Amino acid sequence: MTMRTEYSEIYLSTVIGRSVITSGGTEVGTLQDLVMVPGDLFPEVSHLIVRRGRSTVSLPWNTIKLFTHIVISTTSVALPELPPYQPQEGEILVRRHLLDKQIVDVDGAKVVRVNDIKLGNFHDKLCIFSVDIGFRGLLRRLGYERFGEKIARLLKKPIAHEEISWEYVQPLEATSSRLALNIARSQMNEIHPADLADIIEQIPIHSIKTVLQNMDLEVTGDTIYELEPDIRTLVISQLDAEQASDILEEMEPDEAADVLSDLPEEKAQELLELMDEEEKDEIVELLVHEDDSAGGFMTTEFLRLTPDLRVTKALEHVRRMAKEVEAIHYAYILDEAERLEGVVSLHDLLVAQDDELVMDIMEDNIKTVGVADDLEDILELLTKYDLTAVPVINAEGTMVGIVTVDDVLAHYLPRLVRRRG
């Protein structure tokens, strides 16, 4: 069927409520909504929902001959036999499920509201091309776009076009989320966790699970950790226990311990029981320490080397472990009993000769803290000696973790901001 191309750019607000007629000019009814399905590239219309008297009927898109902001016509002529519209589970209605709803602009990393929707012709299908999030979209829906433009010209302040290509739209409703394109889902994982946390704090609680399901577990864990403790607990409560435990396993042990410590004891224990033993043991070890102590802030994942390694082998080990370890500024030299013998910076490893032994280039005058040491003392030590991390030693003299300057500053900065405010 050859289609007309006048609908190359049509806004939803200009066609909703328009008359739908047959080829012979008989009125079918008025357009009420559009049924959307995932398409080859953009979401596409499968049916038109038309109000006909007190009932609604469904017109398949392949019966539509003309679709413009002035005329919508169908080849269907057996009007009394048109099937009544029956809502289907999981069906996506562009007006009901998208218009006036919040979405994530993954390119701008923000939550916005859909004021209008631009439709267009793609392979003889009526598709969603973009969403209008600006004031112009509101004026268009009210029928005042031209009037607004006249006023804007008089004031010499043009009304901006604020539209987001559908490629960068992530709907927040579980149903309409099926229309998101792969580029949007992929870019969700590229947004900084702090920005994702801001997004989550702006959306309805029932939409949070939908957003998290479109993110990698590691990104989800980083995002959850960025949330305020009360919001974090609320988010965890929205997730299935298995999903929540999988996310915790992907987090750094110290961050996972922080999250669990804010949960009700029964919920925290439930999630711990679902975790792999290795991750569980590391987190449980951290949970026994006071919150404002080195033991409570340390991470048990750090680069370990033995003193008899050659630099070449040491660098190979660093490369293997780099993805698993949060802080790779230093490698710590431990003996067989896990006692700290020295520390070597990544810089020193890189500039050393390949055949040199680690013990010959390590620094053995090491600043350390105990598991019970106070956080203020640790901050003072980090600042005084310009360190990015400090080893934590337990009562038996073995190294059990490190406290990074990032984690300490993350604890103190919110307090400083509140004081200045």
C-alpha positions as a LaTeX table, in Angstrom:
\begin{tabular}{lrrr}
\hline
Residue & $x$ (\AA) & $y$ (\AA) & $z$ (\AA) \\
\hline
Met1 & 0.00 & 0.00 & 0.00 \\
Thr2 & 1.40 & 3.40 & $-0.99$ \\
Met3 & 1.23 & 5.87 & 1.86 \\
Arg4 & 1.11 & 9.66 & 1.76 \\
Thr5 & 4.05 & 11.43 & 3.43 \\
Glu6 & 2.33 & 14.47 & 4.90 \\
Tyr7 & 2.76 & 12.93 & 8.31 \\
Ser8 & 6.56 & 13.16 & 8.20 \\
Glu9 & 6.33 & 15.40 & 11.28 \\
Ile10 & 3.11 & 15.43 & 13.29 \\
Tyr11 & 2.66 & 16.20 & 16.95 \\
Leu12 & 0.29 & 14.02 & 18.94 \\
Ser13 & $-1.53$ & 17.07 & 20.32 \\
Thr14 & $-2.55$ & 18.12 & 16.78 \\
Val15 & $-4.27$ & 14.82 & 15.91 \\
Ile16 & $-5.88$ & 13.64 & 19.15 \\
Gly17 & $-9.58$ & 14.44 & 18.89 \\
Arg18 & $-9.48$ & 14.75 & 15.08 \\
Ser19 & $-12.19$ & 13.11 & 13.00 \\
Val20 & $-11.44$ & 9.79 & 11.35 \\
Ile21 & $-13.30$ & 9.25 & 8.07 \\
Thr22 & $-13.62$ & 6.57 & 5.43 \\
Ser23 & $-12.35$ & 7.06 & 1.87 \\
Gly24 & $-15.89$ & 7.99 & 0.92 \\
Gly25 & $-16.09$ & 10.70 & 3.56 \\
Thr26 & $-18.24$ & 8.88 & 6.13 \\
Glu27 & $-17.23$ & 9.75 & 9.68 \\
Val28 & $-15.95$ & 6.83 & 11.76 \\
Gly29 & $-15.37$ & 8.76 & 14.97 \\
Thr30 & $-12.63$ & 10.78 & 16.68 \\
Leu31 & $-9.05$ & 9.68 & 17.37 \\
Gln32 & $-8.65$ & 8.83 & 21.04 \\
Asp33 & $-5.23$ & 7.17 & 21.24 \\
Leu34 & $-2.56$ & 5.20 & 19.40 \\
Val35 & $-1.44$ & 1.67 & 20.25 \\
Met36 & 2.36 & 1.42 & 20.12 \\
Val37 & 4.59 & $-1.62$ & 19.64 \\
Pro38 & 8.39 & $-1.92$ & 19.41 \\
Gly39 & 9.51 & $-1.38$ & 15.79 \\
Asp40 & 12.59 & $-2.01$ & 13.68 \\
Leu41 & 14.12 & 1.26 & 14.82 \\
Phe42 & 11.46 & 3.44 & 16.47 \\
Pro43 & 8.28 & 2.47 & 18.33 \\
Glu44 & 5.50 & 2.21 & 15.76 \\
Val45 & 1.71 & 2.41 & 15.70 \\
Ser46 & $-0.13$ & $-0.88$ & 15.30 \\
His47 & $-3.71$ & 0.39 & 15.79 \\
Leu48 & $-5.71$ & 3.56 & 16.12 \\
Ile49 & $-8.25$ & 3.74 & 18.94 \\
Val50 & $-11.28$ & 5.68 & 17.77 \\
Arg51 & $-14.17$ & 7.00 & 19.85 \\
Arg52 & $-17.42$ & 6.11 & 18.08 \\
Gly53 & $-20.44$ & 7.33 & 19.97 \\
Arg54 & $-20.33$ & 5.81 & 23.42 \\
Ser55 & $-17.95$ & 3.03 & 22.42 \\
Thr56 & $-14.45$ & 2.74 & 21.01 \\
Val57 & $-13.26$ & 0.75 & 18.01 \\
Ser58 & $-9.85$ & $-0.38$ & 16.86 \\
Leu59 & $-8.45$ & 0.37 & 13.40 \\
Pro60 & $-5.33$ & $-1.50$ & 12.28 \\
Trp61 & $-2.62$ & 0.80 & 10.92 \\
Asn62 & $-2.59$ & $-1.05$ & 7.59 \\
Thr63 & $-6.13$ & 0.23 & 6.95 \\
Ile64 & $-5.09$ & 3.88 & 7.28 \\
Lys65 & $-4.87$ & 5.66 & 3.92 \\
Leu66 & $-4.07$ & 9.19 & 5.05 \\
Phe67 & $-2.82$ & 10.54 & 8.36 \\
Thr68 & $-2.27$ & 14.29 & 8.72 \\
His69 & $-3.10$ & 16.94 & 11.32 \\
Ile70 & $-6.10$ & 17.81 & 9.13 \\
Val71 & $-7.39$ & 14.49 & 7.76 \\
Ile72 & $-7.25$ & 10.92 & 9.01 \\
Ser73 & $-8.87$ & 8.45 & 6.63 \\
Thr74 & $-9.27$ & 4.68 & 6.56 \\
Thr75 & $-10.02$ & 2.17 & 3.82 \\
Ser76 & $-12.39$ & 0.34 & 6.18 \\
Val77 & $-15.96$ & 0.73 & 4.92 \\
Ala78 & $-17.89$ & $-1.87$ & 6.95 \\
Leu79 & $-18.35$ & 0.50 & 9.87 \\
Pro80 & $-20.94$ & $-1.53$ & 11.79 \\
Glu81 & $-18.56$ & $-4.49$ & 11.75 \\
Leu82 & $-15.54$ & $-2.67$ & 13.17 \\
Pro83 & $-14.36$ & $-4.62$ & 16.21 \\
Pro84 & $-14.79$ & $-2.88$ & 19.57 \\
Tyr85 & $-11.55$ & $-1.97$ & 21.22 \\
Gln86 & $-10.56$ & $-4.45$ & 23.93 \\
Pro87 & $-7.60$ & $-3.32$ & 26.11 \\
Gln88 & $-4.84$ & $-5.92$ & 26.14 \\
Glu89 & $-2.46$ & $-6.58$ & 29.00 \\
Gly90 & 0.92 & $-4.99$ & 28.35 \\
Glu91 & $-0.50$ & $-2.76$ & 25.61 \\
Ile92 & 1.21 & 0.62 & 25.27 \\
Leu93 & $-0.98$ & 3.63 & 24.56 \\
Val94 & 0.98 & 6.70 & 23.56 \\
Arg95 & $-1.45$ & 9.22 & 25.05 \\
Arg96 & $-2.27$ & 7.30 & 28.22 \\
His97 & 1.17 & 5.91 & 29.03 \\
Leu98 & 3.57 & 8.60 & 27.72 \\
Leu99 & 1.91 & 12.01 & 27.56 \\
Asp100 & 2.39 & 14.04 & 30.77 \\
Lys101 & 4.53 & 11.24 & 32.19 \\
Gln102 & 8.08 & 11.55 & 33.53 \\
Ile103 & 10.88 & 10.02 & 31.49 \\
Val104 & 14.66 & 9.91 & 31.80 \\
Asp105 & 16.61 & 11.95 & 29.29 \\
Val106 & 19.67 & 9.68 & 29.22 \\
Asp107 & 21.66 & 12.15 & 27.12 \\
Gly108 & 21.09 & 14.99 & 29.58 \\
Ala109 & 21.03 & 12.68 & 32.63 \\
Lys110 & 17.86 & 14.19 & 34.05 \\
Val111 & 14.18 & 13.50 & 34.67 \\
Val112 & 11.78 & 15.48 & 32.48 \\
Arg113 & 8.05 & 15.53 & 31.72 \\
Val114 & 6.59 & 14.76 & 28.29 \\
Asn115 & 4.54 & 17.73 & 27.06 \\
Asp116 & 4.01 & 16.46 & 23.52 \\
Ile117 & 5.17 & 13.69 & 21.20 \\
Lys118 & 6.46 & 14.04 & 17.66 \\
Leu119 & 5.33 & 11.29 & 15.27 \\
Gly120 & 6.80 & 10.59 & 11.85 \\
Asn121 & 6.89 & 8.37 & 8.78 \\
Phe122 & 9.47 & 5.60 & 8.83 \\
His123 & 9.13 & 2.76 & 6.31 \\
Asp124 & 5.41 & 3.52 & 5.91 \\
Lys125 & 4.88 & 3.19 & 9.64 \\
Leu126 & 3.79 & 5.93 & 12.00 \\
Cys127 & 6.56 & 6.07 & 14.59 \\
Ile128 & 7.61 & 8.06 & 17.65 \\
Phe129 & 10.55 & 10.25 & 16.65 \\
Ser130 & 10.97 & 12.47 & 19.71 \\
Val131 & 9.33 & 13.94 & 22.78 \\
Asp132 & 8.75 & 17.64 & 23.41 \\
Ile133 & 9.66 & 18.63 & 26.98 \\
Gly134 & 9.52 & 22.41 & 26.60 \\
Phe135 & 7.11 & 25.29 & 27.01 \\
Arg136 & 6.38 & 25.22 & 23.28 \\
Gly137 & 4.87 & 21.77 & 23.68 \\
Leu138 & 2.51 & 23.04 & 26.39 \\
Leu139 & 1.43 & 25.98 & 24.22 \\
Arg140 & 0.79 & 23.65 & 21.29 \\
Arg141 & $-1.46$ & 21.41 & 23.35 \\
Leu142 & $-3.46$ & 24.43 & 24.54 \\
Gly143 & $-3.76$ & 25.69 & 20.96 \\
Tyr144 & $-1.71$ & 28.82 & 21.67 \\
Glu145 & 1.56 & 28.03 & 19.88 \\
Arg146 & 1.11 & 30.68 & 17.15 \\
Phe147 & $-0.10$ & 33.26 & 19.65 \\
Gly148 & 2.89 & 32.47 & 21.85 \\
Glu149 & 5.24 & 32.95 & 18.90 \\
Lys150 & 3.75 & 36.40 & 18.19 \\
Ile151 & 4.27 & 37.46 & 21.79 \\
Ala152 & 7.79 & 36.02 & 21.75 \\
Arg153 & 8.67 & 38.02 & 18.62 \\
Leu154 & 7.39 & 41.22 & 20.24 \\
Leu155 & 9.49 & 40.52 & 23.31 \\
Lys156 & 12.42 & 39.35 & 21.16 \\
Lys157 & 12.61 & 36.20 & 23.26 \\
Pro158 & 12.06 & 33.19 & 20.98 \\
Ile159 & 10.42 & 30.08 & 22.41 \\
Ala160 & 13.02 & 27.34 & 22.35 \\
His161 & 12.43 & 23.95 & 20.77 \\
Glu162 & 13.17 & 21.47 & 23.55 \\
Glu163 & 12.88 & 18.00 & 22.12 \\
Ile164 & 14.63 & 14.73 & 22.90 \\
Ser165 & 15.16 & 12.13 & 20.21 \\
Trp166 & 13.51 & 8.84 & 21.12 \\
Glu167 & 16.97 & 7.25 & 21.03 \\
Tyr168 & 17.70 & 8.97 & 24.35 \\
Val169 & 14.38 & 8.34 & 26.11 \\
Gln170 & 14.00 & 5.86 & 28.95 \\
Pro171 & 10.32 & 5.62 & 30.02 \\
Leu172 & 9.75 & 5.04 & 33.71 \\
Glu173 & 6.58 & 2.95 & 33.60 \\
Ala174 & 7.14 & $-0.81$ & 33.41 \\
Thr175 & 4.81 & $-1.14$ & 30.41 \\
Ser176 & 6.11 & 1.73 & 28.29 \\
Ser177 & 9.71 & 0.87 & 29.15 \\
Arg178 & 9.46 & $-1.85$ & 26.51 \\
Leu179 & 9.61 & 0.89 & 23.88 \\
Ala180 & 13.07 & 2.07 & 24.97 \\
Leu181 & 15.75 & 1.61 & 22.32 \\
Asn182 & 19.00 & $-0.22$ & 22.98 \\
Ile183 & 20.98 & 3.02 & 22.81 \\
Ala184 & 18.98 & 4.42 & 25.73 \\
Arg185 & 19.44 & 1.26 & 27.79 \\
Ser186 & 23.16 & 1.26 & 27.01 \\
Gln187 & 23.60 & 4.94 & 27.87 \\
Met188 & 21.91 & 4.45 & 31.23 \\
Asn189 & 25.07 & 2.59 & 32.22 \\
Glu190 & 27.23 & 5.52 & 31.09 \\
Ile191 & 25.56 & 8.07 & 33.38 \\
His192 & 27.59 & 8.83 & 36.51 \\
Pro193 & 26.20 & 7.02 & 39.58 \\
Ala194 & 25.78 & 10.35 & 41.39 \\
Asp195 & 23.58 & 11.62 & 38.54 \\
Leu196 & 21.65 & 8.33 & 38.50 \\
Ala197 & 21.09 & 8.72 & 42.22 \\
Asp198 & 19.66 & 12.21 & 41.60 \\
Ile199 & 17.35 & 10.71 & 38.97 \\
Ile200 & 16.12 & 7.98 & 41.31 \\
Glu201 & 15.41 & 10.50 & 44.05 \\
Gln202 & 13.14 & 12.44 & 41.65 \\
Ile203 & 10.96 & 9.63 & 40.32 \\
Pro204 & 7.97 & 7.80 & 41.86 \\
Ile205 & 8.94 & 4.87 & 44.06 \\
His206 & 7.06 & 2.40 & 41.84 \\
Ser207 & 9.25 & 3.42 & 38.87 \\
Ile208 & 12.58 & 2.79 & 40.56 \\
Lys209 & 12.61 & $-0.93$ & 39.86 \\
Thr210 & 12.06 & $-0.26$ & 36.14 \\
Val211 & 15.06 & 2.07 & 36.02 \\
Leu212 & 17.33 & $-0.33$ & 37.89 \\
Gln213 & 16.39 & $-3.23$ & 35.63 \\
Asn214 & 17.88 & $-1.31$ & 32.70 \\
Met215 & 21.27 & $-0.95$ & 34.38 \\
Asp216 & 24.18 & $-3.32$ & 34.94 \\
Leu217 & 24.48 & $-4.75$ & 38.44 \\
Glu218 & 27.76 & $-2.93$ & 39.11 \\
Val219 & 26.30 & 0.43 & 38.04 \\
Thr220 & 23.19 & $-0.27$ & 40.10 \\
Gly221 & 25.32 & $-0.95$ & 43.17 \\
Asp222 & 27.32 & 2.26 & 42.73 \\
Thr223 & 24.08 & 4.20 & 42.27 \\
Ile224 & 22.40 & 2.75 & 45.34 \\
Tyr225 & 25.45 & 3.62 & 47.43 \\
Glu226 & 25.18 & 7.27 & 46.28 \\
Leu227 & 21.64 & 7.56 & 47.65 \\
Glu228 & 20.79 & 9.04 & 51.02 \\
Pro229 & 20.48 & 6.21 & 53.61 \\
Asp230 & 16.70 & 6.49 & 53.99 \\
Ile231 & 16.14 & 6.48 & 50.20 \\
Arg232 & 18.66 & 3.66 & 49.85 \\
Thr233 & 16.72 & 1.51 & 52.31 \\
Leu234 & 13.48 & 2.29 & 50.50 \\
Val235 & 14.99 & 1.29 & 47.15 \\
Ile236 & 16.30 & $-2.01$ & 48.52 \\
Ser237 & 12.84 & $-2.78$ & 49.87 \\
Gln238 & 11.42 & $-2.43$ & 46.33 \\
Leu239 & 13.70 & $-5.12$ & 44.92 \\
Asp240 & 13.36 & $-8.87$ & 44.99 \\
Ala241 & 15.68 & $-10.39$ & 47.59 \\
Glu242 & 17.65 & $-12.28$ & 44.92 \\
Gln243 & 18.11 & $-9.12$ & 42.84 \\
Ala244 & 19.16 & $-7.11$ & 45.89 \\
Ser245 & 21.71 & $-9.73$ & 46.97 \\
Asp246 & 23.17 & $-9.90$ & 43.44 \\
Ile247 & 23.61 & $-6.11$ & 43.48 \\
Leu248 & 25.31 & $-6.22$ & 46.89 \\
Glu249 & 27.75 & $-8.86$ & 45.63 \\
Glu250 & 28.86 & $-6.49$ & 42.86 \\
Met251 & 29.53 & $-3.65$ & 45.31 \\
Glu252 & 32.76 & $-2.98$ & 47.14 \\
Pro253 & 32.59 & $-4.87$ & 50.48 \\
Asp254 & 32.77 & $-1.68$ & 52.56 \\
Glu255 & 29.96 & $-0.08$ & 50.54 \\
Ala256 & 27.81 & $-3.21$ & 50.77 \\
Ala257 & 28.39 & $-3.25$ & 54.52 \\
Asp258 & 27.25 & 0.38 & 54.75 \\
Val259 & 24.06 & $-0.42$ & 52.84 \\
Leu260 & 23.29 & $-3.49$ & 54.99 \\
Ser261 & 23.96 & $-1.63$ & 58.22 \\
Asp262 & 21.15 & 0.80 & 57.37 \\
Leu263 & 18.62 & $-1.98$ & 56.75 \\
Pro264 & 16.43 & $-3.63$ & 59.38 \\
Glu265 & 18.40 & $-6.52$ & 60.91 \\
Glu266 & 16.02 & $-9.17$ & 59.59 \\
Lys267 & 16.22 & $-7.84$ & 56.01 \\
Ala268 & 20.00 & $-7.53$ & 56.16 \\
Gln269 & 20.33 & $-11.11$ & 57.39 \\
Glu270 & 18.03 & $-12.35$ & 54.61 \\
Leu271 & 20.19 & $-10.72$ & 51.95 \\
Leu272 & 23.43 & $-11.95$ & 53.51 \\
Glu273 & 22.17 & $-15.54$ & 53.45 \\
Leu274 & 21.57 & $-15.31$ & 49.70 \\
Met275 & 25.11 & $-14.11$ & 48.95 \\
Asp276 & 28.13 & $-16.22$ & 48.00 \\
Glu277 & 30.14 & $-17.27$ & 51.04 \\
Glu278 & 33.28 & $-15.34$ & 50.08 \\
Glu279 & 31.49 & $-12.00$ & 49.64 \\
Lys280 & 29.33 & $-12.69$ & 52.69 \\
Asp281 & 32.34 & $-13.36$ & 54.95 \\
Glu282 & 34.07 & $-10.13$ & 53.88 \\
Ile283 & 30.97 & $-8.07$ & 54.57 \\
Val284 & 30.23 & $-9.73$ & 57.90 \\
Glu285 & 33.81 & $-8.97$ & 58.98 \\
Leu286 & 33.21 & $-5.29$ & 58.27 \\
Leu287 & 29.82 & $-5.19$ & 59.97 \\
Val288 & 31.27 & $-6.09$ & 63.39 \\
His289 & 33.27 & $-2.85$ & 63.56 \\
Glu290 & 32.07 & 0.53 & 64.81 \\
Asp291 & 30.76 & 2.78 & 62.02 \\
Asp292 & 33.22 & 5.63 & 62.71 \\
Ser293 & 36.28 & 3.42 & 63.04 \\
Ala294 & 38.92 & 2.24 & 60.58 \\
Gly295 & 37.35 & $-1.21$ & 60.64 \\
Gly296 & 33.96 & 0.24 & 59.76 \\
Phe297 & 35.33 & 2.29 & 56.86 \\
Met298 & 37.95 & $-0.01$ & 55.43 \\
Thr299 & 37.65 & $-2.09$ & 52.29 \\
Thr300 & 39.05 & $-5.61$ & 52.39 \\
Glu301 & 39.91 & $-5.56$ & 48.68 \\
Phe302 & 43.41 & $-4.23$ & 47.99 \\
Leu303 & 46.43 & $-5.15$ & 45.86 \\
Arg304 & 48.59 & $-7.79$ & 47.51 \\
Leu305 & 52.11 & $-8.70$ & 46.40 \\
Thr306 & 54.82 & $-10.95$ & 47.84 \\
Pro307 & 58.35 & $-9.57$ & 48.35 \\
Asp308 & 60.05 & $-12.17$ & 46.12 \\
Leu309 & 58.17 & $-11.18$ & 42.95 \\
Arg310 & 60.00 & $-9.62$ & 40.02 \\
Val311 & 58.57 & $-6.31$ & 38.79 \\
Thr312 & 57.37 & $-7.92$ & 35.53 \\
Lys313 & 55.32 & $-10.51$ & 37.41 \\
Ala314 & 54.08 & $-7.89$ & 39.86 \\
Leu315 & 52.74 & $-5.71$ & 37.03 \\
Glu316 & 51.03 & $-8.72$ & 35.47 \\
His317 & 49.31 & $-9.36$ & 38.81 \\
Val318 & 48.28 & $-5.69$ & 39.06 \\
Arg319 & 46.70 & $-5.85$ & 35.60 \\
Arg320 & 44.76 & $-8.98$ & 36.51 \\
Met321 & 43.47 & $-7.49$ & 39.75 \\
Ala322 & 42.80 & $-3.93$ & 38.55 \\
Lys323 & 39.12 & $-4.59$ & 37.74 \\
Glu324 & 38.50 & $-6.25$ & 41.10 \\
Val325 & 40.15 & $-3.66$ & 43.34 \\
Glu326 & 38.82 & $-0.17$ & 43.99 \\
Ala327 & 42.12 & 1.53 & 44.92 \\
Ile328 & 45.21 & 0.70 & 42.87 \\
His329 & 47.49 & 3.58 & 43.90 \\
Tyr330 & 49.52 & 1.24 & 46.07 \\
Ala331 & 50.33 & $-2.45$ & 46.26 \\
Tyr332 & 50.94 & $-3.88$ & 49.73 \\
Ile333 & 53.71 & $-6.38$ & 50.34 \\
Leu334 & 52.59 & $-9.16$ & 52.69 \\
Asp335 & 54.40 & $-12.19$ & 54.04 \\
Glu336 & 52.84 & $-15.66$ & 54.31 \\
Ala337 & 51.16 & $-14.72$ & 57.61 \\
Glu338 & 49.48 & $-11.66$ & 56.00 \\
Arg339 & 51.79 & $-9.31$ & 57.91 \\
Leu340 & 52.63 & $-6.04$ & 56.20 \\
Glu341 & 56.27 & $-5.77$ & 55.14 \\
Gly342 & 56.14 & $-2.81$ & 52.79 \\
Val343 & 54.25 & $-0.79$ & 50.22 \\
Val344 & 55.03 & 0.14 & 46.63 \\
Ser345 & 53.28 & 2.74 & 44.50 \\
Leu346 & 52.04 & 1.93 & 41.02 \\
His347 & 54.33 & 4.69 & 39.74 \\
Asp348 & 57.39 & 3.03 & 41.28 \\
Leu349 & 56.43 & $-0.31$ & 39.74 \\
Leu350 & 56.10 & 1.24 & 36.30 \\
Val351 & 59.50 & 2.98 & 36.34 \\
Ala352 & 61.43 & 0.08 & 37.94 \\
Gln353 & 63.54 & $-2.38$ & 35.96 \\
Asp354 & 61.66 & $-5.53$ & 34.91 \\
Asp355 & 64.00 & $-7.91$ & 36.75 \\
Glu356 & 64.10 & $-5.98$ & 40.04 \\
Leu357 & 62.57 & $-7.60$ & 43.10 \\
Val358 & 59.59 & $-5.96$ & 44.73 \\
Met359 & 61.39 & $-6.04$ & 48.11 \\
Asp360 & 64.15 & $-3.86$ & 46.66 \\
Ile361 & 61.83 & $-1.03$ & 45.58 \\
Met362 & 59.21 & $-1.14$ & 48.34 \\
Glu363 & 58.92 & 1.42 & 51.11 \\
Asp364 & 59.14 & $-0.23$ & 54.55 \\
Asn365 & 58.52 & 2.87 & 56.69 \\
Ile366 & 54.75 & 2.51 & 56.58 \\
Lys367 & 52.03 & 4.50 & 58.28 \\
Thr368 & 49.21 & 2.25 & 59.49 \\
Val369 & 46.06 & 2.42 & 61.61 \\
Gly370 & 44.33 & $-0.07$ & 63.87 \\
Val371 & 40.82 & $-1.41$ & 63.23 \\
Ala372 & 39.43 & 0.54 & 66.19 \\
Asp373 & 41.14 & 3.86 & 65.36 \\
Asp374 & 38.87 & 6.88 & 65.16 \\
Leu375 & 38.01 & 8.38 & 61.77 \\
Glu376 & 39.22 & 11.87 & 62.76 \\
Asp377 & 42.67 & 10.45 & 63.59 \\
Ile378 & 42.74 & 8.67 & 60.24 \\
Leu379 & 41.84 & 11.87 & 58.38 \\
Glu380 & 44.63 & 13.70 & 60.20 \\
Leu381 & 47.15 & 11.00 & 59.24 \\
Leu382 & 46.04 & 10.95 & 55.58 \\
Thr383 & 46.30 & 14.74 & 55.42 \\
Lys384 & 49.62 & 15.03 & 57.24 \\
Tyr385 & 51.42 & 12.48 & 55.05 \\
Asp386 & 49.49 & 13.23 & 51.82 \\
Leu387 & 48.29 & 9.64 & 51.48 \\
Thr388 & 45.49 & 8.35 & 49.26 \\
Ala389 & 45.05 & 5.21 & 51.39 \\
Val390 & 46.29 & 3.79 & 54.68 \\
Pro391 & 46.62 & 0.09 & 55.69 \\
Val392 & 44.50 & $-1.25$ & 58.57 \\
Ile393 & 46.14 & $-3.69$ & 61.00 \\
Asn394 & 44.21 & $-5.91$ & 63.42 \\
Ala395 & 45.13 & $-6.95$ & 66.97 \\
Glu396 & 47.10 & $-9.98$ & 65.65 \\
Gly397 & 49.27 & $-7.72$ & 63.52 \\
Thr398 & 47.89 & $-8.82$ & 60.16 \\
Met399 & 46.69 & $-6.46$ & 57.46 \\
Val400 & 42.92 & $-6.69$ & 57.01 \\
Gly401 & 42.11 & $-3.77$ & 54.70 \\
Ile402 & 42.71 & $-0.17$ & 53.69 \\
Val403 & 40.90 & 3.10 & 54.32 \\
Thr404 & 40.94 & 5.42 & 51.31 \\
Val405 & 40.92 & 9.20 & 51.44 \\
Asp406 & 37.90 & 9.17 & 49.10 \\
Asp407 & 35.79 & 7.27 & 51.62 \\
Val408 & 36.87 & 9.49 & 54.52 \\
Leu409 & 36.15 & 12.69 & 52.59 \\
Ala410 & 32.79 & 11.32 & 51.43 \\
His411 & 31.91 & 10.96 & 55.12 \\
Tyr412 & 32.97 & 14.49 & 56.11 \\
Leu413 & 32.05 & 16.60 & 53.07 \\
Pro414 & 28.25 & 16.47 & 53.55 \\
Arg415 & 28.73 & 17.69 & 57.13 \\
Leu416 & 30.92 & 20.56 & 55.95 \\
Val417 & 28.39 & 21.55 & 53.30 \\
Arg418 & 25.58 & 21.55 & 55.89 \\
Arg419 & 27.67 & 23.74 & 58.23 \\
Arg420 & 28.41 & 26.25 & 55.48 \\
Gly421 & 24.71 & 26.32 & 54.56 \\
\hline
\end{tabular}
